[in-house]
Amino acid sequence: MEAPMKPVLILKTGSTYPILRQHYGDFEDWIGRGLGERTPVRVVDALDGDPLPHPSEAAGVVISGSHAMLTDEAPWMRRLMRWLEDALGQAEAPPMLGICFGHQLLARTLGGEVDDHPLGMEVGTVALRLSPRARADALLGGLWDQPWAQMMHRQSVLVAPPGVEVLASNGHDSCQAFRYGSRVWGCQFHPEFSADVTRAYLQAQRGHALTDQRVDDALPKVRECHQASSILVHFAERAVPAAA
């Protein structure tokens, strides 16, 4: 009898707005669907203090986005960074993917600088500029012909960590995606967001973090980003088979 495959660990670092959760589900649901129905997943709520498993128990690790700000340096963030430091230091560390807040958390753990972006929020469907090495990357290579992605963030990786390969940038952020070694990635954009979720986020921010004009300008430009979404499938294909 074959041993069951290890799950991909989804480290949940927050939740979406209640109205979005009612209609679309939550971050871990979107990530799980993106990984594919054949990929076993285990969700650990790092924000609520769920016990963090040993990294060897996971086929891969995906760190979700969050409405929290990394600069708040909450105790649960420091705890998660210590876990990541330990995992990254192991010879057989599982593949990792950080999304938005997760991207920033990985960058900070690796020695990068994260803070509020001086230009404010980046939102909606935006274009990326891929580095030449991104074309052959296991995760980001598929974006080469369609370099657009969904964004919704106020903080950014302002200084990339030493030793990482920056794979994507644009006029807003110099580090939209990076790879550390051959098995760790961070992406500021949201491969788990559909166009409908992005539109819903824009509307939820209307009159709060975003002006009516900013929302009205961004909404017509929102479209599906299938190549960016495929990053999660590529991650599952890379992480899970090796973990059986």
Residue pairs with C-beta under 8 A, 6 or more apart in sequence:
2 244
3 244
4 40
5 40
5 59
5 240
5 243
5 244
6 40
6 57
6 58
6 59
6 240
6 243
6 244
7 39
7 40
7 41
7 42
7 58
7 59
8 35
8 39
8 40
8 41
8 42
8 58
8 59
8 60
8 61
8 62
8 235
8 236
8 239
8 240
9 41
9 42
9 44
9 53
9 57
9 58
9 59
9 60
9 61
9 62
9 94
10 28
10 31
10 32
10 41
10 42
10 43
10 44
10 62
10 64
11 44
11 46
11 52
11 61
11 62
11 63
11 64
11 80
11 102
12 26
12 27
12 28
12 43
12 44
12 45
12 46
12 47
12 64
13 46
13 47
13 63
13 64
13 65
13 66
13 68
13 80
13 101
13 102
13 105
14 27
14 47
14 64
14 65
14 66
14 67
14 68
14 101
15 21
15 26
15 27
15 67
16 24
16 26
16 27
16 67
17 204
19 200
19 204
20 197
20 200
20 201
20 204
23 200
24 30
24 194
24 196
24 197
24 200
27 64
27 65
27 192
28 41
28 43
28 64
30 192
30 193
30 194
30 197
31 41
31 62
31 64
31 99
31 192
31 232
32 39
32 41
32 43
33 192
34 191
34 192
34 229
34 231
34 232
34 233
35 41
35 62
35 232
35 233
35 235
35 236
36 232
36 233
36 236
39 236
39 240
40 59
40 240
42 53
42 58
44 50
44 51
44 52
44 53
46 52
46 76
46 79
46 80
47 66
47 68
47 76
49 76
52 79
52 80
52 83
55 61
55 83
55 86
55 87
55 90
55 93
55 94
56 90
56 92
56 94
58 94
58 243
59 94
59 95
59 239
59 240
59 242
59 243
60 94
60 95
60 96
60 97
60 235
60 236
60 238
60 239
60 240
60 243
61 87
61 94
61 95
61 96
61 97
62 96
62 97
62 98
62 99
62 102
62 232
62 235
63 80
63 96
63 97
63 98
63 99
63 101
63 102
63 103
63 105
63 106
64 99
64 100
64 101
64 102
65 99
65 100
65 101
65 102
65 152
65 190
66 100
66 101
66 102
68 74
68 77
68 101
69 116
69 154
69 155
70 77
70 101
70 104
70 105
70 108
70 114
70 155
71 114
71 115
71 116
71 155
77 105
80 105
81 105
81 108
81 109
84 96
84 105
84 106
84 109
85 109
87 93
87 94
87 96
88 96
88 109
88 110
88 180
88 184
93 183
93 184
94 183
94 239
94 243
95 183
95 184
95 235
95 238
95 239
96 106
96 183
96 184
96 185
97 139
97 184
97 185
97 186
97 187
97 231
97 232
97 235
98 104
98 105
98 106
98 107
98 185
98 186
98 187
99 187
99 189
99 190
99 191
99 192
100 152
100 153
100 187
100 188
100 189
100 190
102 186
103 157
103 177
103 178
103 186
103 187
103 188
104 114
104 155
104 156
104 157
104 186
104 188
106 180
106 184
106 186
107 113
107 114
107 157
107 160
107 161
107 164
107 175
107 178
107 186
108 114
110 161
110 162
110 163
110 164
110 180
111 161
111 162
112 157
112 158
112 159
112 160
112 161
112 164
112 175
113 157
113 158
113 159
114 155
114 156
114 157
114 158
115 155
115 156
115 158
116 154
116 155
116 156
117 153
117 154
117 155
117 156
117 158
117 172
117 173
119 172
120 154
121 152
121 153
121 154
121 205
121 209
121 210
122 151
122 152
122 153
122 156
122 172
122 173
123 151
123 152
123 201
123 202
123 205
123 210
123 214
123 218
124 150
124 151
124 198
124 202
124 218
124 219
124 221
124 222
125 148
125 149
125 150
125 151
125 195
125 198
125 218
125 221
125 222
125 223
125 225
126 148
126 149
126 151
126 170
126 172
126 189
127 147
127 148
127 170
128 143
128 147
128 148
128 149
128 168
128 169
128 170
128 176
128 177
128 189
129 147
129 168
129 169
129 170
130 140
130 143
130 144
130 147
130 167
130 168
131 165
131 166
131 167
131 168
131 169
133 165
133 167
134 140
134 141
134 143
134 144
134 167
134 168
134 177
135 141
135 144
137 167
137 179
138 234
138 238
139 179
139 185
139 231
139 234
139 235
139 238
140 167
140 168
140 177
140 185
140 187
140 231
142 227
142 230
142 231
142 234
143 149
143 168
143 227
143 228
143 231
145 227
146 225
146 226
146 227
146 228
147 168
147 227
148 223
148 225
148 227
148 228
149 176
149 187
149 189
149 190
149 191
149 225
149 228
150 189
150 190
150 191
150 193
150 195
150 197
150 198
150 222
150 225
150 228
151 188
151 189
151 190
152 190
152 193
152 198
152 201
152 205
153 188
154 209
156 172
156 173
156 175
156 188
157 173
157 175
157 178
157 186
157 188
158 174
159 175
160 166
160 174
160 175
160 178
161 178
161 180
163 180
164 178
164 179
164 180
165 178
165 179
165 180
166 174
166 175
166 177
166 178
167 177
167 178
167 179
167 185
168 176
168 177
168 187
169 175
169 176
170 176
173 188
175 188
176 187
176 188
176 189
177 185
177 186
177 187
177 188
177 189
178 185
178 186
179 185
180 186
185 235
187 231
189 228
190 198
191 225
191 228
191 229
191 230
191 231
191 232
192 229
192 232
193 201
193 225
194 224
194 229
195 222
195 223
195 224
195 225
198 222
199 219
199 222
202 210
202 215
202 218
202 219
202 222
203 215
205 215
206 212
206 215
210 218
